[in-house]
Amino acid sequence: MTDSTTELPVAAIEQQIGAFLEAKTKMTWEPEVDLFASGAVSSLFAMELVVFVESTFDVEVEGPDLALDNFRTLRTMSALVTRLRVGGTGA
């Protein structure tokens, strides 16, 4: 059995993260909107995002990848997931 998220395009990753955010915040999010600057998402919620990203996309977010900037927008989260899934850490 193969992992259905292995070959997900960025748009599909953004959609899954967006669906999670919509369920939690009752708001729809554009890919470039800063979730934290909007006031709708707190820094504590960032930990929920980390857990969601790790469990949904089978990646480990650790060290420098735990930076809040990696979780500011749908776009930055999908870029993080894509980078982690191909084994890069950016370091």
C-alpha positions in Angstrom: 0.0 0.0 0.0 1.4 3.4 -0.9 1.1 6.6 1.0 -1.5 8.7 -0.8 0.3 11.9 0.2 3.7 11.0 -1.3 3.2 12.7 -4.6 0.9 15.5 -3.7 1.2 18.7 -5.7 1.6 22.0 -3.8 -2.0 23.0 -4.6 -3.3 19.8 -3.0 -1.1 20.3 0.1 -2.5 23.9 0.4 -6.0 22.6 0.0 -5.6 20.1 2.9 -4.0 22.7 5.2 -6.7 25.2 4.2 -9.5 22.7 5.0 -7.9 22.1 8.4 -7.7 25.9 9.0 -11.2 26.5 7.8 -12.5 23.8 10.2 -10.6 25.3 13.1 -11.2 29.0 12.5 -14.5 29.0 10.5 -12.8 31.2 7.9 -11.5 30.6 4.4 -7.9 31.5 3.8 -6.1 32.7 0.7 -2.6 31.2 0.2 -0.7 34.4 1.0 -2.7 35.7 4.0 -0.6 36.0 7.1 -2.5 33.9 9.6 -1.0 35.4 12.7 -1.1 39.0 11.6 -4.8 38.5 10.8 -5.4 38.0 14.5 -7.5 34.9 13.8 -4.7 32.5 14.7 -2.5 32.6 17.8 1.0 31.4 18.4 -0.4 28.6 20.5 -2.4 27.5 17.5 0.9 27.2 15.7 1.6 24.0 17.7 -1.7 22.5 16.4 -0.5 23.4 12.9 2.8 21.6 13.5 1.0 18.5 14.8 -1.4 18.6 11.8 1.3 19.0 9.2 3.5 16.2 10.8 0.6 13.7 11.1 -1.1 14.5 7.8 2.0 14.6 5.5 4.2 12.2 7.4 7.0 14.7 8.0 9.0 15.8 11.1 9.1 19.5 11.8 12.1 20.2 14.1 14.9 22.5 14.8 15.0 25.6 12.5 11.9 24.4 10.6 9.8 25.1 13.8 10.1 28.8 13.0 6.8 30.7 13.1 7.6 32.1 9.6 7.1 28.5 8.2 3.5 28.5 9.4 2.4 32.1 8.6 0.6 31.3 5.3 -0.8 28.4 3.5 1.9 28.9 0.9 4.8 28.8 3.4 3.3 25.7 5.0 3.0 23.9 1.7 6.5 24.9 0.8 7.8 23.5 4.1 5.9 20.2 3.6 7.2 19.9 0.0 10.8 20.5 1.1 10.5 18.1 4.1 9.0 15.4 1.9 11.9 15.4 -0.5 14.3 15.1 2.5 15.7 18.6 2.5 16.1 20.7 5.6 17.1 23.9 4.0 20.3 23.8 6.1 
